[in-house]
Amino acid sequence: MRPLVLGALLTAAATSAAFAQSPNGVRTLDPPGAIKVEGTWSLGARAGDFVFVAGMQGVDPTTGKLVAGDEARIRQAFLNIKLIAQSEGATLQDCVRLTVYVSDLARIAPLVDKVQAELWGKPPYPPRTMFEAKRLFDNDIIEIDSVFYAPAKK
């Protein structure tokens, strides 16, 4: 009986550690419907009134694969960000910082502008930095890093 209790305690400890807060209250995010994380990173973190979203690619959460087509992939990257932000009560209009990494600035930047304008609907747009990177993960065309302001509910 003792090994069963010990096993249950270890399982409970491992489960709670996966979603534990830091001593200062930083909480990692893993909302339902989001892409699955593999490796030593998390989708995002809440620190006080700010939500930090990891660099997102145009991965379809249902298949775990990159979406086909440049514009569709860029849209999916933004939708992945939106889902994580919304899980913490933020909207795209609550974005306070975007960093966009692209594989080909001349080709991809106009598509980023188009998709971002469609998703935001209207200005104001968040401060944004976009630059060309020699190589992105999985030889992708885009990765978007973002920060949102979402006051914690007291």
C-alpha positions in Angstrom: 0.0 0.0 0.0 2.8 2.4 0.9 4.3 2.4 -2.8 0.8 3.4 -4.1 0.5 6.3 -1.7 4.1 7.5 -2.5 3.4 7.2 -6.2 0.2 9.2 -5.9 2.0 11.9 -3.9 4.8 12.1 -6.5 2.2 12.3 -9.3 0.4 15.1 -7.6 3.6 17.0 -6.9 4.7 16.7 -10.6 1.2 17.8 -11.8 1.1 20.9 -9.5 4.7 21.8 -10.3 3.8 22.0 -14.0 1.4 24.8 -13.3 3.0 26.2 -10.2 3.7 29.9 -9.6 7.1 31.3 -8.9 7.7 32.7 -5.4 6.8 36.1 -6.9 3.6 34.9 -8.4 4.6 34.5 -12.1 2.3 31.8 -13.5 2.8 29.9 -16.7 0.0 29.6 -19.2 -1.4 26.6 -21.1 -4.9 27.3 -22.1 -7.3 24.7 -23.7 -7.2 24.7 -27.5 -3.6 26.1 -27.7 -0.7 24.5 -29.4 1.1 21.8 -27.5 4.5 22.6 -26.0 7.5 20.3 -26.4 10.7 21.1 -24.7 11.9 23.6 -22.2 9.5 26.5 -22.8 5.9 27.5 -22.1 3.3 29.3 -24.2 3.2 32.3 -22.0 3.4 33.7 -18.5 1.4 36.1 -16.4 3.5 38.5 -14.2 1.2 40.9 -12.4 -0.8 42.8 -14.9 1.2 41.7 -17.9 0.9 38.6 -20.1 4.0 37.5 -22.0 3.4 35.2 -25.0 6.1 33.1 -26.3 7.2 33.4 -30.0 4.3 31.9 -31.9 4.4 30.3 -35.3 1.6 29.5 -37.6 1.0 26.0 -36.1 -2.5 24.6 -36.3 -3.3 23.5 -32.7 -5.4 20.6 -33.9 -2.7 19.0 -36.1 0.5 20.4 -34.5 1.7 21.2 -38.0 2.6 24.5 -39.8 -0.4 25.9 -41.8 0.1 25.9 -45.6 0.4 29.2 -47.4 2.2 32.4 -46.2 -0.8 34.5 -45.4 -2.7 31.7 -43.7 0.4 30.8 -41.6 0.9 34.4 -40.5 -2.8 34.6 -39.6 -2.5 31.4 -37.6 0.5 32.8 -35.7 -1.6 35.8 -34.7 -4.6 33.6 -33.8 -2.3 31.5 -31.6 -1.2 34.7 -29.8 -4.8 35.9 -29.5 -6.0 32.6 -27.9 -3.3 32.8 -25.2 -4.0 36.5 -24.5 -7.8 35.9 -24.3 -7.2 33.1 -21.8 -6.0 35.9 -19.4 -8.7 38.4 -20.3 -6.8 40.4 -22.9 -7.8 41.3 -26.4 -5.5 42.1 -29.4 -6.1 45.8 -28.6 -4.4 45.2 -25.2 -1.1 44.3 -26.9 1.6 46.6 -25.8 4.5 45.1 -27.8 5.1 42.9 -30.8 8.4 41.6 -32.1 8.0 39.9 -35.5 10.8 37.7 -36.9 10.5 36.9 -40.6 12.6 34.9 -43.0 12.2 37.4 -45.9 11.4 41.0 -44.9 10.5 42.2 -48.4 8.1 39.3 -49.1 6.6 38.8 -45.6 6.3 42.3 -44.2 3.4 43.3 -46.4 1.5 40.2 -45.5 2.1 40.8 -41.8 0.6 44.3 -42.2 -2.4 43.0 -44.1 -3.2 40.3 -41.6 -2.6 42.5 -38.6 -4.9 45.2 -40.0 -7.6 42.6 -40.5 -7.3 41.1 -37.1 -7.0 44.4 -35.2 -9.8 45.9 -37.2 -8.6 49.5 -36.8 -5.8 51.5 -35.1 -4.3 51.9 -32.7 -1.8 49.2 -33.3 0.8 48.1 -30.8 4.4 49.2 -31.0 6.1 46.7 -33.3 9.6 45.7 -34.3 10.0 43.5 -37.4 13.2 42.2 -38.7 14.7 39.5 -40.9 16.3 36.5 -39.2 18.6 34.2 -41.1 16.8 31.1 -39.9 13.7 30.5 -37.8 12.6 27.3 -36.0 11.5 24.6 -38.5 12.7 26.9 -41.3 9.5 28.8 -40.8 8.7 32.2 -42.4 7.5 33.9 -39.2 7.6 34.0 -35.4 5.8 36.6 -33.3 6.6 37.5 -29.7 4.1 39.6 -27.8 3.3 41.3 -24.5 -0.2 42.2 -23.3 -1.6 44.4 -20.5 -4.4 42.6 -18.7 -4.9 43.8 -15.2 -5.3 40.9 -12.8 -8.7 40.5 -11.3 -8.5 41.3 -7.6 
